[in-house]
Amino acid sequence: MKDNTKTSGELLFKQLSINLDEVPIEKLTHYIAVEYFLTIEDEPAYDATNFKKVNRYLQSFDHLCAIEDWNRASQILTYSIGILNQEQLHIQLGYWGYHHEQINLYKQLVNKLDLESNLMILVGLANSYRQLGLYDDSLNYYNRSLDIAKKIGSPLYIAAALAGKGTVYDLQGESSKAIESLTLSLEISHKTNNLSLKATVMSSLGNLYESLGQYSKALDYHHQSLLIIQKLGDKKLEGSILGNIAAIYISLGSYHQAIKYQEQYLNIAQANNYKEGEINAFGGLASSYTYLGNYDLAREYYQKQLSTAKETDNKQGEANANSGLGSIYQSWGQYAKAEDHFKLALEISQEIGNRRGEANASGNIGTIYLLQGQYHQALQYHRKHLKISQEIEDIRGISVALGNLGADLYCLGNIPQAITTLEKSRNLAQSIGYKKGEGEAVGNLGNAYRAQGKYQQARE
């Protein structure tokens, strides 16, 4: 039975079973420091920063690592702390967005524990690097964890590593590899009957099929995942899935429906101090309001997204926010500001190896040149958008890029080629149910047909 009269720190110190009368004299000062931080130091104020709330545990962890007491250090890392709603310390740091701090903790314990504990550390490192957008580092640690998981025959960690790899491949635009990894992970998770892992993999598959323009299939995976997570009561993961569903409704042009899901996501993220969730929800709301033409509110949400992303060093969040702000300034005709933000998004996407982000940023820069009458520069960037989208099998990206190239060709006077390109864009958009892209392609086709004097086709 838990002693509710003791603080979380005191309970942890008791659990560590440190007897100061029996420890080696050369290690005594470190153990005394652990006792001080966990049992004597004043509890942090209610309104203290997140980092101050857990500083005593991190200090204790460092002291135990300094004397190579790896097992006790690991106990601190995985301790479920009362002030964190009983979330394990290393996991909560990730929810707050402290991914660099997670990496520092994990690296001190790599290869210092038993194989199964080491698996947890390696997967944790892979997850942290993924959140920072450092995809090559992330894949390296997922592969290392996969090798060990196969060696010791752990289906749970095999599935987790494959799911992580699949998510990274999707972020890199490697759709075929992503489907292979995630499908295999789902098959294994069915056998382990780990519902949380099963739901996570289903949601990752939903994200993948959304990026491929297969919206019905994506929604099916997300709704299956949501049902499981709501039964388990995992609010943070529930919020993420709600955000994923909202993203699909944006693609389908159902912006008010998207806002409904995004507001639920934001409420859950803020209630649980989940910074990554806040970043994603801010961005989703901004995107919806942009499509609805409410640019002032959209900019406000993008600025909140950018501020929170910088605060937690979330590079992908920074890239997304800059891209969104570029779109707002583009809508206002402030092309120099728009170009600056789009180029920041391109730079960050290239830095972290996000090929889809690189493709989209290239397309956005091309559009800025198109709007300013610099058609050859626009053509250059839109071709880059098309090339990368084709390489990563991004159907929606290909449709958008073809639509932009059609507009470039129209402005350069190459009407027949513009019509051919726009028809390809329209057909692709129709095939995946991408209403916004289809509408833009049809509008531009009308202009091209009129330029040729084909008024009947223009009306159709």
N, C-alpha and C positions, 0 to 999 in steps of 0.2 A: 504493500500500500504506500502511495506517495505521501511524503511529509509536506503538507501544504504550508507549514510554518517556515520553511526554509526557502531562500531565494534559489533561482536556477543555478547560480554560481556555486552556492553551498551544496546543493544536491549533486552537481557535477564533481566537486572536489571529493565528496564522500564516495562517489562512484569510482573515482580514480584510485582510491585505496592507497594514498601516499602516507607512509608512516615516517615522519621526519626523524624519528629516533633511529631508524634503520637504514636510511639512505647513505651512500658513500659521502664522505666529508667533502670531496672535491665537487660534488654535485649539489650540495646542500643549499647554496645561495639561490640556485635556479628553482629548486622545489619550494623554498620559502617564498620566492616571488610568485609562484603559481598559487600558493595558499593565499597570499596577499590579494592578488587580482580577483580570485574567485570568492573569497570569504570576508575580506576586510574592506577593500575599496568600496566607496559609496556607490549605490545603485545609480545608473544614469537617470537624468531627469526625463520626465514623460515626453517632453518635446525635444529631446536631444536628437542629433542627426542619427541616421541609421548606423553609420560607422561607429559613432561613440557608443551606441547601444551594445555593440558586440566587441568593442575594443579590448575589454578585459579577457575575453576568450581568445582573441588573436594574440594578445601578449603572452598568455599562458601557453598557447600553442608554440610560439617562437622559443620560449624558455625550454620547453620539453624537447624540441628539435635540437636546440643547442647542446643538449647532453645525450642526444641520440636515443631518447625514450620514445621510439616511433609508435609503439602501440598506444600509449597514453595520448600522444599527439593526435593519432587517428580517432581516438574516442572523442576528443574535443571537436574534431572536424564533423563527426557524424552525430553529435549530441543534439537532441531535439530541445530547443530552448523555449521556455514559457513565453517570453516577450516576443518571440517570432511565431506565435500561434503553433508551437510545437513542430515547426519546420526545422530540418537539420541545418546546421550552420552553413555548410558549404553550398547547399542548395539555395538557401535564402540569399546569400551573397549574389548569386546569379540573378535571382528575381529582382534584386535591387539594381542590377546592372554593374556590379563590381567584378567584372570578368578578369581584369588584370590581377586583382587581389586573389581571386580563385586560383589562377594559374600559379601565383607565387606559393600558395599553400600546397597545391597538388604536387608541384615540382619538388618540394622538400621531402615528399613521401614516396616518390616514384622508386620502385624496386626495393623498398625498405620493409614491406609487409608481406603477408602470405599472398598466394596467387590471386585468390578471389578479391581480396582487398585491393590488390594492385590493379585488378581489372576496373574496379570502381574509380580509382585514381586516373587511369588512362582514358576511360570514357569521359570522366569529368573534364580532363584537359581538352579532349577532342570537342566537347560541347562548348567550352569556353572560347576556344579559338574560332569555332564556327560562328558564335555570336558576335565576335569581333570582326568577322568577315575575312579571317586569315585561313582560307580554305585548304591550302596545301598542308599547313601545319595540322589542321583538323583531320584531314584524311590520313596523315601519317599516324596520328594517335589512334584513330579508329582501326586502322590496319593492324597496329601493334596489339590492340585489345582483342581484335578478332582472332589473331594467331594464338594468343594465350587461351581465349575462350574455347577454341577448337581443341587445344592441347589438353585442357582439363575437362572437356565435355560439358560445358555450361550452355544449354540452349538459350537461357534467358539473356546472357551477355552476347551470345552469337547474334541473336535477333536484334538486340539493342545496337550493336556495332554496325550491323547491316542497315538498320533504319537510319542511323546517323550518316553513314556513307551515302545512302540514297538521297537524303535531304541535301547534303553538300553537292552531290552531282546535279540535283535539280537547280540549286542556286547557281551553279556554274553553267547551266544550260545543257548539261549532258543527259538528255532525256532518256535515251535508251539504257544507259548505265543505271540511272535512277530507278526506272521501272524494274529492272532486273533485281537490284538490291532490295527495294521496298517490297516487291512481291514475295521474294524469298523470306524476308523478315516476317511478313504477315503469315506465311505458311507455318513458320516456326513458332510464332507467338500464339497461333491457334492451339498448337500442341502443348505449350507451356501453361495455357489457361491463365496467363497474366493479363487481366482485363485492361489495366492502365497502359501497358505496352501495346496491346492490340489496338486500343483507341488511338494512341499516338501515331502508330504506323498507318492506320486508316486515314487519319487527318493529313499525314504527309502525302499519302497517295492522292487525297483530295486536292492538295496544293499543286501536285504535279499535273494532274489532269486539268486543273484550272489554267495552268500556264500553257498547256497544249490546246486550250480552247474547247476541251470536252466538258462543258459546264454541267450537263445533266449527271454524268458519271461522277464529277467532282462533288456535286451537292449530295449525291447518294452516299459517298464515303464520309463526308463531313457529318451528315445527319446520323449515320450509324455510330460514328465516333462520339457525337454529342450525347446520344442516349446512354451510352456506356459511362461516360464521364459524369453525367448528372447523377447516375445511380451511385457512383463511387464518391461523389461529393468533392471532387477536386476542382475548386473554383478557378484557380489560375489557368488550368488547362481548358476548362470550360470557356473562359474568356477568350483564349487564343482561337478556339474552334469557332466561336461566334464571330470573331474578326475575319476568319477565313471564309465563312459563309457570306459575310458582308462584301468581301472582295469580289465574289462571284456575282452578286447582285449588281455591283457597279459595272462589271463587264457586260451584264445583260441589260443595262440601262434602267434598272429598277432602283433609283437612287434613294427614294424615301424608305424603301424596304431595307436598303443597305444601312442607312442612318440608324434605323431602329436597332439593328444588330450591333452597330459600332458603339452606340450609347451604352448598351448593356455591357459590352467589352470594356469600355472606359470605366464604368462604375465598378466593375469587378477588379480591374487593375489598380485603381486608386484605393479601393477598400483594403486591398492586400499589399499595397506599397510595391507593386510589380512594375518596375520601370520600363522593362522591355515591352510589356503590354501597353503601358501608357503611350510609348513612342508609336507603336503600331496603330493604336486606336486614334490618336491625334491625326496621324497621316491618313487613315481611312476616312475620318470625318471631313478632313480638309478636301480630300479627293471628291467626295460626294457633293459637298457644297460648291466646289469648282464647277462640276458638271451642271449643277442647278443654277449657276450664274451668280451665286452669292460670294463674290470674290473677297470682300472684306472679312467675312467670317472664315473663309477658307484660308486666307493669309494668316489670320490669328492662330488657327490650329496648326498650320505649317511652322510658324515661329515657335509655338510650344513644342512641337515635335523636334525641331532643330536644337532648341535649348536643352531639352531633356537628353537628346542623343549626345550632345557635346559634354554634358555633365557626367555621363556614364561612359564616354568614349565608345559609343556605338557607331561604328563607321557606316554600316549599312543604313542606319537611321539618318545619319547626316546626309548621305547621298540622296536618300528618298526625299528628305525635307528640301534640300537644295533644288532637286528636280521639280518638286511641287511649287516652290516659290518662283522658279523660272517660268512655270506655266502661268502663274498669276500675273507676273509682270508682262509676259507676252500678251495676255488678254487686255492689259491696260495700255499696250503699245509702247511700253518702256523696254525697248529691245536690248539696250546696252546692259541693263540690270538683269534681264532674262538670260542673256548670253553668259554673263558672269556666273550666275547660279548653275546653268546647265554645264558649263565647263568645269565647275567645282564637282558636280555630280559625276562627270566623265572621269576626272582625275581620281576621285575616290574609288569609283568602280574598277578602274584599271589597277589601282593600288591593291585592292583586296581580291582581285581576280573574278569579279562578278561580270560575266560576259553578257548576260541579259541586260544588266544595268548599263554596261558600256554601249550596247546596241541602242538602247532607248535614249541615252544621253546624246549619242551621235545623231540620231534622228531628230531630236529636239533642237540641236544646234543647227542642223540643216534647215529646219523650218524657220528659224530666226533669219537665216540668210535669205530664204525664199521670200519672206515677208518684206525684206528690205531691198528686194530686186536683185540680189546677188545670186543669180540662178546657177552659175557654174559651181560656186562654192557649195550651194545647197545640194546640187547633184552629187558632189563628192561625199558629203556626209551621209546623204540618204542611201547611196550605194554601200557605204560602210555599214549602215544599219541593216540593209538587206543581206549583205554577205554574212554578217555574224548571226543574224536570225536564222538564215538557212543552215548554217553550220551547227547551230544548237537546236534545230528542229522546232523553233518557236513559230507556230502557225499564225497566231495573232500578230506577232512581230513582223512576219513576212507580209501579211496583209497590209499593215500600217505602212511599212517601208515602200511597198509597191504603190500605195495610194499617194504617198509623198513624192515618189519618183514620177508618177503620172502628172502630178501638179507641176513639177519642175519642167518636164518635157512640154507640157501645154504652154507654159510661160516662155519657153525657148522657141515656140512655134512649130514643134514637131508633133502635130496633132494626131496623125495616124498611130505613131508609137505611144503617144499619151493614152489614146483610147484602148489600145491593146493592154497596156500596163494597168489602167484603171479597171478594166474588165476582170483581169486576174485578181486584183485586190478585192473587188466586189464579190467575186465567186468564192474566194477563200473566206471572206467575212461571213457570207451566207452559210457556208458549210459548217461553221463552228458556232453559229448563232450570235455573232459579234455585231449587234445592232448599230452601235455607234460607227464602227468602221464601214459597215454596209451603207449607211446613210450618207457618209461623207463621200464615198466612192461614187454613189449614184448621183449626188449633186455635181461632182466634178465631171462625171461623164456627160451630164446634161449640157454643161458649158462647152465641152469639147465637141459634142454633136452639133450644137448651135453654130460653133465656129466653122463647121463644114457645111452649114446650111441644111443639116438633116433635122428639121424641126419636129417631125413626127417621132423620131427616135429619142430626141431630147425630152419630149413630153412623157414618153414611156419610162 
